[in-house]
């Protein structure tokens, strides 16, 4: 019944570590862009 859900889950153990690192990078870039647009 949940076979389709298992197919959506990442197979690599490192996925969540890499996802967290990437999200921190994206947030940092968004904050830098916000400061740039505000003239800081």
PDB file with one MODEL, atoms N, CA, C and O in Angstrom:
MODEL        1
ATOM      1  N   UNK A   1       0.815  -1.202   0.000  1.00  0.00           N
ATOM      2  CA  UNK A   1       0.000   0.000   0.000  1.00  0.00           C
ATOM      3  C   UNK A   1       0.862   1.271   0.000  1.00  0.00           C
ATOM      4  O   UNK A   1       0.522   2.258  -0.652  1.00  0.00           O
ATOM      5  N   UNK A   2       1.972   1.236   0.731  1.00  0.00           N
ATOM      6  CA  UNK A   2       2.848   2.409   0.786  1.00  0.00           C
ATOM      7  C   UNK A   2       4.052   2.281  -0.145  1.00  0.00           C
ATOM      8  O   UNK A   2       5.026   3.021  -0.009  1.00  0.00           O
ATOM      9  N   UNK A   3       3.984   1.354  -1.077  1.00  0.00           N
ATOM     10  CA  UNK A   3       5.097   1.157  -2.002  1.00  0.00           C
ATOM     11  C   UNK A   3       5.425   2.400  -2.803  1.00  0.00           C
ATOM     12  O   UNK A   3       6.596   2.685  -3.050  1.00  0.00           O
ATOM     13  N   UNK A   4       4.417   3.138  -3.208  1.00  0.00           N
ATOM     14  CA  UNK A   4       4.642   4.363  -3.981  1.00  0.00           C
ATOM     15  C   UNK A   4       5.366   5.403  -3.140  1.00  0.00           C
ATOM     16  O   UNK A   4       6.180   6.172  -3.651  1.00  0.00           O
ATOM     17  N   UNK A   5       5.060   5.421  -1.836  1.00  0.00           N
ATOM     18  CA  UNK A   5       5.705   6.384  -0.946  1.00  0.00           C
ATOM     19  C   UNK A   5       7.178   6.047  -0.768  1.00  0.00           C
ATOM     20  O   UNK A   5       8.020   6.944  -0.722  1.00  0.00           O
ATOM     21  N   UNK A   6       7.490   4.771  -0.669  1.00  0.00           N
ATOM     22  CA  UNK A   6       8.892   4.353  -0.529  1.00  0.00           C
ATOM     23  C   UNK A   6       9.710   4.736  -1.750  1.00  0.00           C
ATOM     24  O   UNK A   6      10.896   5.046  -1.642  1.00  0.00           O
ATOM     25  N   UNK A   7       9.072   4.714  -2.907  1.00  0.00           N
ATOM     26  CA  UNK A   7       9.783   5.091  -4.133  1.00  0.00           C
ATOM     27  C   UNK A   7      10.138   6.572  -4.148  1.00  0.00           C
ATOM     28  O   UNK A   7      11.077   6.978  -4.834  1.00  0.00           O
ATOM     29  N   UNK A   8       9.400   7.376  -3.402  1.00  0.00           N
ATOM     30  CA  UNK A   8       9.683   8.810  -3.335  1.00  0.00           C
ATOM     31  C   UNK A   8      10.812   9.140  -2.363  1.00  0.00           C
ATOM     32  O   UNK A   8      11.442  10.191  -2.482  1.00  0.00           O
ATOM     33  N   UNK A   9      11.070   8.267  -1.419  1.00  0.00           N
ATOM     34  CA  UNK A   9      12.101   8.523  -0.410  1.00  0.00           C
ATOM     35  C   UNK A   9      13.492   8.375  -1.017  1.00  0.00           C
ATOM     36  O   UNK A   9      13.711   7.514  -1.869  1.00  0.00           O
ATOM     37  N   UNK A  10      14.425   9.204  -0.584  1.00  0.00           N
ATOM     38  CA  UNK A  10      15.794   9.101  -1.104  1.00  0.00           C
ATOM     39  C   UNK A  10      16.438   7.792  -0.683  1.00  0.00           C
ATOM     40  O   UNK A  10      16.171   7.274   0.402  1.00  0.00           O
ATOM     41  N   UNK A  11      17.289   7.262  -1.553  1.00  0.00           N
ATOM     42  CA  UNK A  11      17.955   5.994  -1.266  1.00  0.00           C
ATOM     43  C   UNK A  11      19.330   6.194  -0.625  1.00  0.00           C
ATOM     44  O   UNK A  11      19.856   5.294   0.030  1.00  0.00           O
ATOM     45  N   UNK A  12      19.898   7.373  -0.819  1.00  0.00           N
ATOM     46  CA  UNK A  12      21.218   7.652  -0.241  1.00  0.00           C
ATOM     47  C   UNK A  12      21.077   8.122   1.197  1.00  0.00           C
ATOM     48  O   UNK A  12      20.199   8.925   1.509  1.00  0.00           O
ATOM     49  N   UNK A  13      21.932   7.627   2.063  1.00  0.00           N
ATOM     50  CA  UNK A  13      21.912   8.051   3.465  1.00  0.00           C
ATOM     51  C   UNK A  13      22.336   9.505   3.605  1.00  0.00           C
ATOM     52  O   UNK A  13      21.897  10.195   4.525  1.00  0.00           O
ATOM     53  N   UNK A  14      23.179   9.970   2.709  1.00  0.00           N
ATOM     54  CA  UNK A  14      23.707  11.335   2.800  1.00  0.00           C
ATOM     55  C   UNK A  14      22.730  12.381   2.290  1.00  0.00           C
ATOM     56  O   UNK A  14      23.000  13.576   2.410  1.00  0.00           O
ATOM     57  N   UNK A  15      21.607  11.969   1.728  1.00  0.00           N
ATOM     58  CA  UNK A  15      20.690  12.911   1.088  1.00  0.00           C
ATOM     59  C   UNK A  15      20.309  14.049   2.018  1.00  0.00           C
ATOM     60  O   UNK A  15      20.378  15.215   1.628  1.00  0.00           O
ATOM     61  N   UNK A  16      19.909  13.731   3.238  1.00  0.00           N
ATOM     62  CA  UNK A  16      19.422  14.769   4.138  1.00  0.00           C
ATOM     63  C   UNK A  16      20.540  15.695   4.600  1.00  0.00           C
ATOM     64  O   UNK A  16      20.310  16.885   4.814  1.00  0.00           O
ATOM     65  N   UNK A  17      21.740  15.163   4.754  1.00  0.00           N
ATOM     66  CA  UNK A  17      22.890  16.017   5.077  1.00  0.00           C
ATOM     67  C   UNK A  17      23.165  16.995   3.934  1.00  0.00           C
ATOM     68  O   UNK A  17      23.374  18.187   4.160  1.00  0.00           O
ATOM     69  N   UNK A  18      23.161  16.482   2.718  1.00  0.00           N
ATOM     70  CA  UNK A  18      23.407  17.340   1.558  1.00  0.00           C
ATOM     71  C   UNK A  18      22.275  18.339   1.364  1.00  0.00           C
ATOM     72  O   UNK A  18      22.519  19.489   0.999  1.00  0.00           O
ATOM     73  N   UNK A  19      21.039  17.911   1.605  1.00  0.00           N
ATOM     74  CA  UNK A  19      19.885  18.799   1.471  1.00  0.00           C
ATOM     75  C   UNK A  19      19.965  19.936   2.478  1.00  0.00           C
ATOM     76  O   UNK A  19      19.661  21.084   2.154  1.00  0.00           O
ATOM     77  N   UNK A  20      20.376  19.613   3.704  1.00  0.00           N
ATOM     78  CA  UNK A  20      20.503  20.641   4.742  1.00  0.00           C
ATOM     79  C   UNK A  20      21.594  21.649   4.378  1.00  0.00           C
ATOM     80  O   UNK A  20      21.405  22.854   4.541  1.00  0.00           O
ATOM     81  N   UNK A  21      22.729  21.160   3.888  1.00  0.00           N
ATOM     82  CA  UNK A  21      23.810  22.064   3.476  1.00  0.00           C
ATOM     83  C   UNK A  21      23.360  22.970   2.335  1.00  0.00           C
ATOM     84  O   UNK A  21      23.646  24.167   2.328  1.00  0.00           O
ATOM     85  N   UNK A  22      22.662  22.393   1.386  1.00  0.00           N
ATOM     86  CA  UNK A  22      22.191  23.172   0.244  1.00  0.00           C
ATOM     87  C   UNK A  22      21.181  24.224   0.688  1.00  0.00           C
ATOM     88  O   UNK A  22      21.209  25.357   0.206  1.00  0.00           O
ATOM     89  N   UNK A  23      20.293  23.854   1.600  1.00  0.00           N
ATOM     90  CA  UNK A  23      19.283  24.820   2.051  1.00  0.00           C
ATOM     91  C   UNK A  23      19.930  25.977   2.803  1.00  0.00           C
ATOM     92  O   UNK A  23      19.477  27.116   2.689  1.00  0.00           O
ATOM     93  N   UNK A  24      20.985  25.698   3.572  1.00  0.00           N
ATOM     94  CA  UNK A  24      21.696  26.789   4.259  1.00  0.00           C
ATOM     95  C   UNK A  24      22.340  27.730   3.243  1.00  0.00           C
ATOM     96  O   UNK A  24      22.343  28.946   3.431  1.00  0.00           O
ATOM     97  N   UNK A  25      22.881  27.167   2.173  1.00  0.00           N
ATOM     98  CA  UNK A  25      23.490  27.985   1.125  1.00  0.00           C
ATOM     99  C   UNK A  25      22.446  28.859   0.442  1.00  0.00           C
ATOM    100  O   UNK A  25      22.690  30.036   0.180  1.00  0.00           O
ATOM    101  N   UNK A  26      21.285  28.279   0.155  1.00  0.00           N
ATOM    102  CA  UNK A  26      20.214  29.035  -0.504  1.00  0.00           C
ATOM    103  C   UNK A  26      19.710  30.155   0.399  1.00  0.00           C
ATOM    104  O   UNK A  26      19.484  31.271  -0.069  1.00  0.00           O
ATOM    105  N   UNK A  27      19.534  29.870   1.681  1.00  0.00           N
ATOM    106  CA  UNK A  27      19.073  30.897   2.623  1.00  0.00           C
ATOM    107  C   UNK A  27      20.108  32.013   2.727  1.00  0.00           C
ATOM    108  O   UNK A  27      19.752  33.192   2.733  1.00  0.00           O
ATOM    109  N   UNK A  28      21.378  31.650   2.808  1.00  0.00           N
ATOM    110  CA  UNK A  28      22.437  32.660   2.865  1.00  0.00           C
ATOM    111  C   UNK A  28      22.441  33.542   1.628  1.00  0.00           C
ATOM    112  O   UNK A  28      22.620  34.756   1.726  1.00  0.00           O
ATOM    113  N   UNK A  29      22.246  32.935   0.470  1.00  0.00           N
ATOM    114  CA  UNK A  29      22.181  33.714  -0.763  1.00  0.00           C
ATOM    115  C   UNK A  29      20.975  34.638  -0.797  1.00  0.00           C
ATOM    116  O   UNK A  29      21.071  35.774  -1.261  1.00  0.00           O
ATOM    117  N   UNK A  30      19.844  34.154  -0.310  1.00  0.00           N
ATOM    118  CA  UNK A  30      18.633  34.983  -0.270  1.00  0.00           C
ATOM    119  C   UNK A  30      18.812  36.163   0.678  1.00  0.00           C
ATOM    120  O   UNK A  30      18.368  37.272   0.383  1.00  0.00           O
ATOM    121  N   UNK A  31      19.458  35.927   1.811  1.00  0.00           N
ATOM    122  CA  UNK A  31      19.702  37.017   2.767  1.00  0.00           C
ATOM    123  C   UNK A  31      20.667  38.044   2.180  1.00  0.00           C
ATOM    124  O   UNK A  31      20.483  39.247   2.363  1.00  0.00           O
ATOM    125  N   UNK A  32      21.697  37.569   1.475  1.00  0.00           N
ATOM    126  CA  UNK A  32      22.643  38.494   0.840  1.00  0.00           C
ATOM    127  C   UNK A  32      21.952  39.312  -0.248  1.00  0.00           C
ATOM    128  O   UNK A  32      22.205  40.510  -0.381  1.00  0.00           O
ATOM    129  N   UNK A  33      21.089  38.675  -1.019  1.00  0.00           N
ATOM    130  CA  UNK A  33      20.345  39.388  -2.056  1.00  0.00           C
ATOM    131  C   UNK A  33      19.416  40.427  -1.442  1.00  0.00           C
ATOM    132  O   UNK A  33      19.283  41.533  -1.966  1.00  0.00           O
ATOM    133  N   UNK A  34      18.782  40.078  -0.348  1.00  0.00           N
ATOM    134  CA  UNK A  34      17.898  41.029   0.333  1.00  0.00           C
ATOM    135  C   UNK A  34      18.674  42.264   0.785  1.00  0.00           C
ATOM    136  O   UNK A  34      18.216  43.392   0.600  1.00  0.00           O
ATOM    137  N   UNK A  35      19.852  42.048   1.378  1.00  0.00           N
ATOM    138  CA  UNK A  35      20.675  43.172   1.823  1.00  0.00           C
ATOM    139  C   UNK A  35      21.143  44.006   0.634  1.00  0.00           C
ATOM    140  O   UNK A  35      21.172  45.235   0.710  1.00  0.00           O
ATOM    141  N   UNK A  36      21.506  43.349  -0.453  1.00  0.00           N
ATOM    142  CA  UNK A  36      21.940  44.063  -1.650  1.00  0.00           C
ATOM    143  C   UNK A  36      20.818  44.937  -2.198  1.00  0.00           C
ATOM    144  O   UNK A  36      21.049  46.085  -2.577  1.00  0.00           O
ATOM    145  N   UNK A  37      19.616  44.399  -2.239  1.00  0.00           N
ATOM    146  CA  UNK A  37      18.485  45.158  -2.774  1.00  0.00           C
ATOM    147  C   UNK A  37      18.061  46.294  -1.848  1.00  0.00           C
ATOM    148  O   UNK A  37      17.478  47.282  -2.294  1.00  0.00           O
ATOM    149  N   UNK A  38      18.357  46.150  -0.556  1.00  0.00           N
ATOM    150  CA  UNK A  38      18.033  47.212   0.398  1.00  0.00           C
ATOM    151  C   UNK A  38      19.148  48.248   0.489  1.00  0.00           C
ATOM    152  O   UNK A  38      19.010  49.242   1.203  1.00  0.00           O
ATOM    153  N   UNK A  39      20.249  48.026  -0.223  1.00  0.00           N
ATOM    154  CA  UNK A  39      21.352  48.983  -0.253  1.00  0.00           C
ATOM    155  C   UNK A  39      22.240  48.944   0.966  1.00  0.00           C
ATOM    156  O   UNK A  39      22.851  49.954   1.315  1.00  0.00           O
ATOM    157  N   UNK A  40      22.327  47.813   1.616  1.00  0.00           N
ATOM    158  CA  UNK A  40      23.203  47.694   2.798  1.00  0.00           C
ATOM    159  C   UNK A  40      24.568  47.199   2.430  1.00  0.00           C
ATOM    160  O   UNK A  40      25.424  47.043   3.300  1.00  0.00           O
TER     161      UNK A  40
ENDMDL
END
